[in-house]
Amino acid sequence: MTTITTKDFYTAIKERRSYYGINKEVKVSDEKIKEIVEFAVKYTPSAFNSQTARLVVLTGEAHDKLWNITTETLRKVVGEGDFEGTQQKMDSFKAGFGTVLFFEDEAIVKSLQGHFPLYADNFPVWSNQASGMHQLVVWSALDAEGLGASLQHYNPLIDDKVKREWNIPSNWKLIAQMPFGNPIAQPGEKEFQPIEDRVRFYK
C-alpha cells in the first residue's frame, strides 16, 4: 500500500491549519497530489457506504480560471466601490498552485431517500457530513506534505459557471473549494476553548 505521509495521524491533524499566504512554487509532485485525493475518495467513510463524494482538482490555467470566475462573479454582487478587500482575497487564492473542488452526487442522495423513506430527511445531512470528512482528510494530507491550504465556500454563486466551464454533471452539488500551494506566511497562534467545557466522559 502506498504511504501518503511519514507523519503520524495525531500530528497530521494537529498541524493542519488555514494558510492564506500561498504561492505556486510547490515541491510536491502532481502524482502525490493525485494520490492524496484518490486516497481520500476511496477510504473516507460515508453513510450507507453511499460514496457520494466527487472531487475535481484544478491546477495551472484551470486553477487561475476558477478564481477569475469567482472574482468576476463577486464583483457583480459586491460592486466596484467596495471591492478592494475582496480582490486581495481572490488574488491570494489565485496565487496558489491549485484548488480542490468538493462536490456531492445528489442523484445518489435522492436514490437513497427513495429506497429508505424513513431516513429521507437525514441523507442530505449525512452527505454534508461525508463531504466534511473528505475535506479534513485532503486538507490534513496536503499539510502533511508541506502544502498550505484553506477552505472556502463561494457556492452557490459560482456553481453554474463552474459546471459549464469544466463540464460538471448537473447532479453534482458544489460544497466547498480548497485552494492550496506552497505556504509563504504562517498562520497565527490558534486559541482553544477549555477542553473540559467541550468534552464529557461518563461510565
PyRosetta script that sets phi, psi and omega in degrees:
from pyrosetta import init, pose_from_sequence

init()
pose = pose_from_sequence("MTTITTKDFYTAIKERRSYYGINKEVKVSDEKIKEIVEFAVKYTPSAFNSQTARLVVLTGEAHDKLWNITTETLRKVVGEGDFEGTQQKMDSFKAGFGTVLFFEDEAIVKSLQGHFPLYADNFPVWSNQASGMHQLVVWSALDAEGLGASLQHYNPLIDDKVKREWNIPSNWKLIAQMPFGNPIAQPGEKEFQPIEDRVRFYK")
pose.set_psi(1, 135.9)
pose.set_omega(1, -179.8)
pose.set_phi(2, -69.9)
pose.set_psi(2, 135.6)
pose.set_omega(2, 178.0)
pose.set_phi(3, -91.7)
pose.set_psi(3, 125.7)
pose.set_omega(3, -178.8)
pose.set_phi(4, -78.5)
pose.set_psi(4, -39.8)
pose.set_omega(4, -175.2)
pose.set_phi(5, -149.9)
pose.set_psi(5, 153.9)
pose.set_omega(5, 176.4)
pose.set_phi(6, -86.9)
pose.set_psi(6, -9.7)
pose.set_omega(6, 179.4)
pose.set_phi(7, -76.6)
pose.set_psi(7, 146.3)
pose.set_omega(7, 175.8)
pose.set_phi(8, -76.2)
pose.set_psi(8, 166.6)
pose.set_omega(8, -173.7)
pose.set_phi(9, -59.1)
pose.set_psi(9, -48.3)
pose.set_omega(9, -179.0)
pose.set_phi(10, -58.6)
pose.set_psi(10, -43.7)
pose.set_omega(10, -178.5)
pose.set_phi(11, -65.3)
pose.set_psi(11, -41.7)
pose.set_omega(11, 180.0)
pose.set_phi(12, -61.8)
pose.set_psi(12, -42.0)
pose.set_omega(12, 179.1)
pose.set_phi(13, -69.4)
pose.set_psi(13, -43.2)
pose.set_omega(13, -177.5)
pose.set_phi(14, -63.8)
pose.set_psi(14, -39.2)
pose.set_omega(14, -174.0)
pose.set_phi(15, -87.5)
pose.set_psi(15, -7.1)
pose.set_omega(15, 177.1)
pose.set_phi(16, -67.1)
pose.set_psi(16, 125.1)
pose.set_omega(16, -179.4)
pose.set_phi(17, -140.4)
pose.set_psi(17, 170.6)
pose.set_omega(17, 175.0)
pose.set_phi(18, -88.9)
pose.set_psi(18, 117.2)
pose.set_omega(18, 177.9)
pose.set_phi(19, -108.0)
pose.set_psi(19, 119.8)
pose.set_omega(19, 179.7)
pose.set_phi(20, -103.6)
pose.set_psi(20, -18.1)
pose.set_omega(20, 174.6)
pose.set_phi(21, -98.4)
pose.set_psi(21, 101.4)
pose.set_omega(21, -177.8)
pose.set_phi(22, -137.8)
pose.set_psi(22, 156.8)
pose.set_omega(22, 172.6)
pose.set_phi(23, -137.7)
pose.set_psi(23, -174.2)
pose.set_omega(23, -172.7)
pose.set_phi(24, -89.3)
pose.set_psi(24, -1.3)
pose.set_omega(24, -173.1)
pose.set_phi(25, -83.8)
pose.set_psi(25, 60.4)
pose.set_omega(25, -177.1)
pose.set_phi(26, -85.0)
pose.set_psi(26, 149.5)
pose.set_omega(26, 178.1)
pose.set_phi(27, -106.6)
pose.set_psi(27, 0.5)
pose.set_omega(27, 178.5)
pose.set_phi(28, -87.7)
pose.set_psi(28, 134.5)
pose.set_omega(28, -176.0)
pose.set_phi(29, -73.5)
pose.set_psi(29, 157.7)
pose.set_omega(29, 174.0)
pose.set_phi(30, -59.0)
pose.set_psi(30, -35.3)
pose.set_omega(30, -179.4)
pose.set_phi(31, -64.2)
pose.set_psi(31, -39.8)
pose.set_omega(31, 178.9)
pose.set_phi(32, -66.9)
pose.set_psi(32, -40.9)
pose.set_omega(32, 178.0)
pose.set_phi(33, -63.4)
pose.set_psi(33, -42.9)
pose.set_omega(33, 176.7)
pose.set_phi(34, -60.5)
pose.set_psi(34, -42.4)
pose.set_omega(34, 179.4)
pose.set_phi(35, -60.8)
pose.set_psi(35, -44.2)
pose.set_omega(35, -179.7)
pose.set_phi(36, -60.4)
pose.set_psi(36, -48.4)
pose.set_omega(36, -176.4)
pose.set_phi(37, -66.9)
pose.set_psi(37, -43.8)
pose.set_omega(37, -180.0)
pose.set_phi(38, -66.9)
pose.set_psi(38, -36.5)
pose.set_omega(38, 176.3)
pose.set_phi(39, -61.1)
pose.set_psi(39, -45.7)
pose.set_omega(39, -179.6)
pose.set_phi(40, -61.3)
pose.set_psi(40, -44.8)
pose.set_omega(40, -178.2)
pose.set_phi(41, -66.1)
pose.set_psi(41, -36.7)
pose.set_omega(41, -176.4)
pose.set_phi(42, -75.8)
pose.set_psi(42, -38.9)
pose.set_omega(42, -168.0)
pose.set_phi(43, -109.6)
pose.set_psi(43, -9.9)
pose.set_omega(43, 177.9)
pose.set_phi(44, -74.6)
pose.set_psi(44, 132.4)
pose.set_omega(44, -175.6)
pose.set_phi(45, -72.2)
pose.set_psi(45, 159.8)
pose.set_omega(45, 175.4)
pose.set_phi(46, -147.3)
pose.set_psi(46, 152.6)
pose.set_omega(46, -178.3)
pose.set_phi(47, -59.9)
pose.set_psi(47, 135.1)
pose.set_omega(47, -179.8)
pose.set_phi(48, 59.7)
pose.set_psi(48, 20.0)
pose.set_omega(48, -174.7)
pose.set_phi(49, 51.1)
pose.set_psi(49, 40.4)
pose.set_omega(49, -173.8)
pose.set_phi(50, -72.5)
pose.set_psi(50, -22.6)
pose.set_omega(50, 176.0)
pose.set_phi(51, 51.8)
pose.set_psi(51, 52.5)
pose.set_omega(51, -175.9)
pose.set_phi(52, -83.1)
pose.set_psi(52, -12.5)
pose.set_omega(52, -175.3)
pose.set_phi(53, -68.2)
pose.set_psi(53, 137.2)
pose.set_omega(53, 174.6)
pose.set_phi(54, -133.7)
pose.set_psi(54, 120.4)
pose.set_omega(54, -177.4)
pose.set_phi(55, -116.7)
pose.set_psi(55, 141.6)
pose.set_omega(55, 176.9)
pose.set_phi(56, -126.0)
pose.set_psi(56, 128.7)
pose.set_omega(56, -180.0)
pose.set_phi(57, -108.3)
pose.set_psi(57, 124.2)
pose.set_omega(57, 179.5)
pose.set_phi(58, -112.7)
pose.set_psi(58, 127.5)
pose.set_omega(58, 173.9)
pose.set_phi(59, -132.8)
pose.set_psi(59, 174.2)
pose.set_omega(59, 177.2)
pose.set_phi(60, 57.5)
pose.set_psi(60, -135.3)
pose.set_omega(60, -177.9)
pose.set_phi(61, -62.9)
pose.set_psi(61, -32.9)
pose.set_omega(61, -179.6)
pose.set_phi(62, -65.2)
pose.set_psi(62, -41.6)
pose.set_omega(62, 176.7)
pose.set_phi(63, -61.1)
pose.set_psi(63, -47.9)
pose.set_omega(63, 179.4)
pose.set_phi(64, -60.6)
pose.set_psi(64, -40.7)
pose.set_omega(64, -178.4)
pose.set_phi(65, -64.0)
pose.set_psi(65, -38.7)
pose.set_omega(65, 178.6)
pose.set_phi(66, -56.6)
pose.set_psi(66, -46.3)
pose.set_omega(66, -176.3)
pose.set_phi(67, -77.9)
pose.set_psi(67, -22.2)
pose.set_omega(67, 169.3)
pose.set_phi(68, -67.0)
pose.set_psi(68, -43.6)
pose.set_omega(68, 177.5)
pose.set_phi(69, -60.7)
pose.set_psi(69, -46.1)
pose.set_omega(69, -179.0)
pose.set_phi(70, -64.1)
pose.set_psi(70, -41.6)
pose.set_omega(70, 179.7)
pose.set_phi(71, -60.7)
pose.set_psi(71, -49.3)
pose.set_omega(71, -177.1)
pose.set_phi(72, -68.6)
pose.set_psi(72, -33.2)
pose.set_omega(72, 177.0)
pose.set_phi(73, -65.6)
pose.set_psi(73, -44.6)
pose.set_omega(73, -179.7)
pose.set_phi(74, -69.6)
pose.set_psi(74, -32.6)
pose.set_omega(74, 179.1)
pose.set_phi(75, -59.7)
pose.set_psi(75, -36.4)
pose.set_omega(75, 178.7)
pose.set_phi(76, -70.4)
pose.set_psi(76, -27.2)
pose.set_omega(76, -179.1)
pose.set_phi(77, -86.4)
pose.set_psi(77, -46.4)
pose.set_omega(77, -175.3)
pose.set_phi(78, -79.5)
pose.set_psi(78, -39.1)
pose.set_omega(78, -176.6)
pose.set_phi(79, 94.0)
pose.set_psi(79, 152.1)
pose.set_omega(79, -176.2)
pose.set_phi(80, -64.6)
pose.set_psi(80, -33.7)
pose.set_omega(80, -172.6)
pose.set_phi(81, -66.4)
pose.set_psi(81, -21.5)
pose.set_omega(81, -175.3)
pose.set_phi(82, -131.5)
pose.set_psi(82, 41.0)
pose.set_omega(82, -169.1)
pose.set_phi(83, -107.6)
pose.set_psi(83, -6.5)
pose.set_omega(83, -172.4)
pose.set_phi(84, -60.0)
pose.set_psi(84, -45.9)
pose.set_omega(84, -180.0)
pose.set_phi(85, -63.9)
pose.set_psi(85, -40.5)
pose.set_omega(85, 178.5)
pose.set_phi(86, -65.3)
pose.set_psi(86, -40.9)
pose.set_omega(86, 179.4)
pose.set_phi(87, -61.3)
pose.set_psi(87, -42.5)
pose.set_omega(87, 179.4)
pose.set_phi(88, -62.6)
pose.set_psi(88, -40.0)
pose.set_omega(88, 179.4)
pose.set_phi(89, -65.9)
pose.set_psi(89, -44.4)
pose.set_omega(89, 178.9)
pose.set_phi(90, -62.3)
pose.set_psi(90, -41.2)
pose.set_omega(90, 178.9)
pose.set_phi(91, -62.6)
pose.set_psi(91, -35.9)
pose.set_omega(91, -179.5)
pose.set_phi(92, -67.7)
pose.set_psi(92, -35.9)
pose.set_omega(92, 177.1)
pose.set_phi(93, -71.7)
pose.set_psi(93, -43.2)
pose.set_omega(93, -179.5)
pose.set_phi(94, -63.7)
pose.set_psi(94, -28.3)
pose.set_omega(94, -179.6)
pose.set_phi(95, -66.0)
pose.set_psi(95, -16.5)
pose.set_omega(95, -179.6)
pose.set_phi(96, -73.0)
pose.set_psi(96, 179.1)
pose.set_omega(96, -176.8)
pose.set_phi(97, -84.8)
pose.set_psi(97, -35.8)
pose.set_omega(97, -175.6)
pose.set_phi(98, -163.2)
pose.set_psi(98, 177.0)
pose.set_omega(98, 177.5)
pose.set_phi(99, -140.9)
pose.set_psi(99, 135.0)
pose.set_omega(99, 171.6)
pose.set_phi(100, -98.6)
pose.set_psi(100, 124.9)
pose.set_omega(100, 175.7)
pose.set_phi(101, -98.6)
pose.set_psi(101, 128.3)
pose.set_omega(101, -179.8)
pose.set_phi(102, -104.8)
pose.set_psi(102, 120.4)
pose.set_omega(102, 177.7)
pose.set_phi(103, -118.6)
pose.set_psi(103, 161.3)
pose.set_omega(103, 169.3)
pose.set_phi(104, -126.0)
pose.set_psi(104, 137.4)
pose.set_omega(104, -178.2)
pose.set_phi(105, -81.8)
pose.set_psi(105, 103.1)
pose.set_omega(105, -176.8)
pose.set_phi(106, -70.0)
pose.set_psi(106, -21.8)
pose.set_omega(106, 177.7)
pose.set_phi(107, -63.1)
pose.set_psi(107, -40.2)
pose.set_omega(107, 178.3)
pose.set_phi(108, -68.8)
pose.set_psi(108, -41.3)
pose.set_omega(108, 178.9)
pose.set_phi(109, -59.4)
pose.set_psi(109, -47.1)
pose.set_omega(109, -179.0)
pose.set_phi(110, -66.5)
pose.set_psi(110, -36.0)
pose.set_omega(110, 177.1)
pose.set_phi(111, -63.3)
pose.set_psi(111, -43.4)
pose.set_omega(111, 178.2)
pose.set_phi(112, -65.3)
pose.set_psi(112, -36.6)
pose.set_omega(112, 176.7)
pose.set_phi(113, -61.4)
pose.set_psi(113, -37.6)
pose.set_omega(113, 178.7)
pose.set_phi(114, -70.9)
pose.set_psi(114, -37.0)
pose.set_omega(114, -178.1)
pose.set_phi(115, -78.5)
pose.set_psi(115, -28.0)
pose.set_omega(115, -177.6)
pose.set_phi(116, -129.8)
pose.set_psi(116, 70.6)
pose.set_omega(116, -174.4)
pose.set_phi(117, -59.9)
pose.set_psi(117, -25.7)
pose.set_omega(117, 179.5)
pose.set_phi(118, -62.7)
pose.set_psi(118, -29.5)
pose.set_omega(118, -178.5)
pose.set_phi(119, -107.2)
pose.set_psi(119, 15.4)
pose.set_omega(119, -172.1)
pose.set_phi(120, -53.3)
pose.set_psi(120, -43.2)
pose.set_omega(120, -177.2)
pose.set_phi(121, -69.9)
pose.set_psi(121, -20.8)
pose.set_omega(121, -175.8)
pose.set_phi(122, -84.3)
pose.set_psi(122, -27.9)
pose.set_omega(122, -172.8)
pose.set_phi(123, -61.1)
pose.set_psi(123, -40.3)
pose.set_omega(123, 174.8)
pose.set_phi(124, -62.4)
pose.set_psi(124, -36.3)
pose.set_omega(124, 177.7)
pose.set_phi(125, -65.1)
pose.set_psi(125, -47.1)
pose.set_omega(125, -179.9)
pose.set_phi(126, -63.9)
pose.set_psi(126, -34.7)
pose.set_omega(126, 177.2)
pose.set_phi(127, -62.1)
pose.set_psi(127, -45.1)
pose.set_omega(127, 178.0)
pose.set_phi(128, -65.0)
pose.set_psi(128, -37.6)
pose.set_omega(128, 178.0)
pose.set_phi(129, -64.0)
pose.set_psi(129, -41.4)
pose.set_omega(129, 178.4)
pose.set_phi(130, -62.7)
pose.set_psi(130, -40.5)
pose.set_omega(130, 178.5)
pose.set_phi(131, -62.3)
pose.set_psi(131, -41.7)
pose.set_omega(131, 177.8)
pose.set_phi(132, -59.5)
pose.set_psi(132, -38.8)
pose.set_omega(132, 177.9)
pose.set_phi(133, -66.0)
pose.set_psi(133, -41.1)
pose.set_omega(133, 177.4)
pose.set_phi(134, -62.0)
pose.set_psi(134, -41.0)
pose.set_omega(134, 179.3)
pose.set_phi(135, -61.0)
pose.set_psi(135, -43.6)
pose.set_omega(135, -179.6)
pose.set_phi(136, -65.4)
pose.set_psi(136, -42.4)
pose.set_omega(136, -179.6)
pose.set_phi(137, -62.6)
pose.set_psi(137, -48.8)
pose.set_omega(137, -179.7)
pose.set_phi(138, -63.6)
pose.set_psi(138, -46.5)
pose.set_omega(138, -178.3)
pose.set_phi(139, -58.9)
pose.set_psi(139, -48.3)
pose.set_omega(139, -178.5)
pose.set_phi(140, -66.0)
pose.set_psi(140, -39.2)
pose.set_omega(140, -179.6)
pose.set_phi(141, -68.6)
pose.set_psi(141, -39.7)
pose.set_omega(141, 175.8)
pose.set_phi(142, -61.7)
pose.set_psi(142, -44.7)
pose.set_omega(142, 179.3)
pose.set_phi(143, -61.7)
pose.set_psi(143, -40.7)
pose.set_omega(143, -178.8)
pose.set_phi(144, -64.0)
pose.set_psi(144, -23.2)
pose.set_omega(144, 177.6)
pose.set_phi(145, -92.4)
pose.set_psi(145, 7.4)
pose.set_omega(145, 176.7)
pose.set_phi(146, 91.2)
pose.set_psi(146, 10.6)
pose.set_omega(146, 179.1)
pose.set_phi(147, -97.9)
pose.set_psi(147, 147.0)
pose.set_omega(147, 176.2)
pose.set_phi(148, -102.6)
pose.set_psi(148, 141.7)
pose.set_omega(148, -178.1)
pose.set_phi(149, -146.6)
pose.set_psi(149, 164.1)
pose.set_omega(149, 172.2)
pose.set_phi(150, -144.1)
pose.set_psi(150, 165.9)
pose.set_omega(150, -178.1)
pose.set_phi(151, -112.7)
pose.set_psi(151, 127.6)
pose.set_omega(151, -177.1)
pose.set_phi(152, -124.8)
pose.set_psi(152, 157.6)
pose.set_omega(152, -178.1)
pose.set_phi(153, -138.9)
pose.set_psi(153, 83.2)
pose.set_omega(153, 176.5)
pose.set_phi(154, -101.5)
pose.set_psi(154, 10.6)
pose.set_omega(154, 169.8)
pose.set_phi(155, -81.7)
pose.set_psi(155, 148.2)
pose.set_omega(155, 4.4)
pose.set_phi(156, -89.9)
pose.set_psi(156, 6.2)
pose.set_omega(156, -175.5)
pose.set_phi(157, -57.7)
pose.set_psi(157, -37.0)
pose.set_omega(157, -174.1)
pose.set_phi(158, -100.7)
pose.set_psi(158, -0.7)
pose.set_omega(158, -170.2)
pose.set_phi(159, -54.7)
pose.set_psi(159, -52.5)
pose.set_omega(159, -174.2)
pose.set_phi(160, -62.8)
pose.set_psi(160, -43.4)
pose.set_omega(160, -179.0)
pose.set_phi(161, -67.6)
pose.set_psi(161, -38.2)
pose.set_omega(161, 178.2)
pose.set_phi(162, -64.0)
pose.set_psi(162, -44.0)
pose.set_omega(162, -178.9)
pose.set_phi(163, -64.3)
pose.set_psi(163, -40.1)
pose.set_omega(163, 178.9)
pose.set_phi(164, -67.6)
pose.set_psi(164, -42.4)
pose.set_omega(164, -174.3)
pose.set_phi(165, -65.5)
pose.set_psi(165, -39.6)
pose.set_omega(165, -174.6)
pose.set_phi(166, -116.4)
pose.set_psi(166, 20.4)
pose.set_omega(166, 173.3)
pose.set_phi(167, 53.1)
pose.set_psi(167, 48.7)
pose.set_omega(167, -179.5)
pose.set_phi(168, -82.2)
pose.set_psi(168, 132.7)
pose.set_omega(168, 178.9)
pose.set_phi(169, -55.6)
pose.set_psi(169, 144.3)
pose.set_omega(169, -176.0)
pose.set_phi(170, -63.7)
pose.set_psi(170, -26.2)
pose.set_omega(170, -178.0)
pose.set_phi(171, -84.3)
pose.set_psi(171, 0.6)
pose.set_omega(171, 174.9)
pose.set_phi(172, -88.5)
pose.set_psi(172, 122.3)
pose.set_omega(172, -179.7)
pose.set_phi(173, -99.7)
pose.set_psi(173, 124.1)
pose.set_omega(173, 179.6)
pose.set_phi(174, -73.1)
pose.set_psi(174, 128.0)
pose.set_omega(174, -177.3)
pose.set_phi(175, -108.5)
pose.set_psi(175, -42.2)
pose.set_omega(175, -175.4)
pose.set_phi(176, -161.7)
pose.set_psi(176, 163.0)
pose.set_omega(176, 177.2)
pose.set_phi(177, -126.7)
pose.set_psi(177, 135.0)
pose.set_omega(177, -177.9)
pose.set_phi(178, -124.7)
pose.set_psi(178, 91.0)
pose.set_omega(178, 174.3)
pose.set_phi(179, -70.7)
pose.set_psi(179, 140.8)
pose.set_omega(179, -178.8)
pose.set_phi(180, -143.3)
pose.set_psi(180, 159.2)
pose.set_omega(180, 178.9)
pose.set_phi(181, 179.8)
pose.set_psi(181, -166.3)
pose.set_omega(181, 177.2)
pose.set_phi(182, -75.9)
pose.set_psi(182, 121.4)
pose.set_omega(182, -177.7)
pose.set_phi(183, -70.4)
pose.set_psi(183, 130.3)
pose.set_omega(183, 179.0)
pose.set_phi(184, -120.7)
pose.set_psi(184, -1.4)
pose.set_omega(184, 176.1)
pose.set_phi(185, -144.4)
pose.set_psi(185, 131.4)
pose.set_omega(185, -178.0)
pose.set_phi(186, -82.1)
pose.set_psi(186, 144.2)
pose.set_omega(186, 176.5)
pose.set_phi(187, -70.0)
pose.set_psi(187, 158.6)
pose.set_omega(187, 179.2)
pose.set_phi(188, -71.2)
pose.set_psi(188, 172.7)
pose.set_omega(188, 178.8)
pose.set_phi(189, -62.3)
pose.set_psi(189, 135.4)
pose.set_omega(189, -178.5)
pose.set_phi(190, -91.5)
pose.set_psi(190, 132.3)
pose.set_omega(190, 178.9)
pose.set_phi(191, -99.1)
pose.set_psi(191, 143.5)
pose.set_omega(191, -178.2)
pose.set_phi(192, -121.9)
pose.set_psi(192, 134.7)
pose.set_omega(192, 171.0)
pose.set_phi(193, -70.1)
pose.set_psi(193, 154.9)
pose.set_omega(193, -179.5)
pose.set_phi(194, -54.7)
pose.set_psi(194, 126.3)
pose.set_omega(194, -175.7)
pose.set_phi(195, -63.9)
pose.set_psi(195, -28.9)
pose.set_omega(195, -179.7)
pose.set_phi(196, -69.2)
pose.set_psi(196, -18.7)
pose.set_omega(196, 175.8)
pose.set_phi(197, -85.3)
pose.set_psi(197, -9.4)
pose.set_omega(197, -172.4)
pose.set_phi(198, -116.0)
pose.set_psi(198, -16.8)
pose.set_omega(198, -177.3)
pose.set_phi(199, -132.8)
pose.set_psi(199, 136.8)
pose.set_omega(199, 176.3)
pose.set_phi(200, -126.4)
pose.set_psi(200, 146.9)
pose.set_omega(200, 176.7)
pose.set_phi(201, -126.5)
pose.set_psi(201, 137.0)
pose.set_omega(201, 177.3)
pose.set_phi(202, -136.0)
pose.set_psi(202, 151.7)
pose.set_omega(202, 171.1)
pose.set_phi(203, -153.3)
pose.dump_pdb("model.pdb")
